[in-house]
């Protein structure tokens, strides 16, 4: 069973940058589609980005052009580079593994593999 630990969140000014990391243990992620979700206070969680085993990237419209997802299989880690951060990016960010894309491009974790979350707060 994969274990995921996010890091890199924090408080940043509008327009600033952060890089989130998701380190996996228990098994390698090399064959997984992995990615990021976020949930703002009082709102539903939403898909942010995903990266497939073949290196294809997928982004929500709200972050495309500002966020970049990548992976380092040697380190068994997935990253989310975020630039030009906006207050609306404030949320708890969750790493997820074993992702599938269902109907209407809805992403979910087949094995319910989630990290504990890391808080990103963008001040205005």
N, C-alpha and C positions, 0 to 999 in steps of 0.2 A: 504494500500500500504506500503510495507516494505521500510524502510529507512536504509541504510547501511553506516557506518562511519569507515574507516580504520585508524589505527594508528600503530606506531612502526617503521616506516621507518626511514632512515637516512643514514649517511656516515659511512662506516665500512671498515676496512682493509681486504685485501685478507686473506682468512682463518678464518675470524671472523664469528660471529653469530648475528642474529637478530630474534626477534619474533614479527610477525605482528598480530594485533588483528582486528577483524571486529565485531563491535557492531551493533545490529539491533534494530530498533524501529518501532512501528506501528503494528507489529504482531510478534508472536514467530516464531522461525526457526526450531522448534523441528521436524516438518514433512517435512522439506525441505532438498534436497540435495544442499549443499552450497560449495563454493570453491573459488579458486584464479586464476586469469589470470594476465599476465604481458605484457607490451608493451615497448620495447626499442625504443629509438629515431629513427625515420625513418623506422621502421619495423612494420610488422603486429603483432597484438596481438596474444598471444599464451596461451593455457591452461597450468596451472601449477599443480593444485591438486584439488581434490574434496572429500567430505565426505558425505555419504548418511545418511538417517534417521536411518538406521540399523547399522551404524558405519563402513561400508566398505569404505576403502580408495582407491583413484586412483591418480596416479602420471604420469606426463610426464617423458619420459625417461631421459631427461636432468637433472632432479632434484631428481629422485628416489635414495634413499640411503642417501641423504643429507637433504631433507626437510621432515617434518612431519606435517600433518594436523590433527587437533583435534577440538572438539567442547565442549562447556559447556552450556547445555541447560538452566541451572538455571540462568546463566548470559546472555543468548541469544547472545552468542558470538562464533565466529569461529576463530581459531588461525592457524598460519603457522609458525612453528619453522624452521629456516633456519640455517644450520651450514656449515662450510667449503665453505664459499662464494667465488665465482669467479668473475672476472670482467664481464664476460658474463651474470652474474645474474643482472647486472645493468639494471633497468627498473622502470617504474611506475607499481606498483602492485595494482590490483583492486579486491575487494571482489565482489562476485556475489551470488545471491540466486536463488532458483527455477530452479536449473540446470537440464538439460536433456542431455542424450548422444545420438546423432543422428548417421546417417550413417558414416562409417569409423571412429568411436569413436570420432566424433566431438562434443564437449561440447558447450552448449549455454544456456542462461537464457530464459526460456519460457516467463516470464513476463518482461524481460528486466530490471531486478533488479540489479543495479550496485552501488558500492560506488564511492566516488570521486577520489580515488586513493591515494597512498602514495609512495613517491619516495624512492627507494633503490639504493644507489650508492656504488659500491665496488671499492676501489682504489687499484692500482697496483704499 
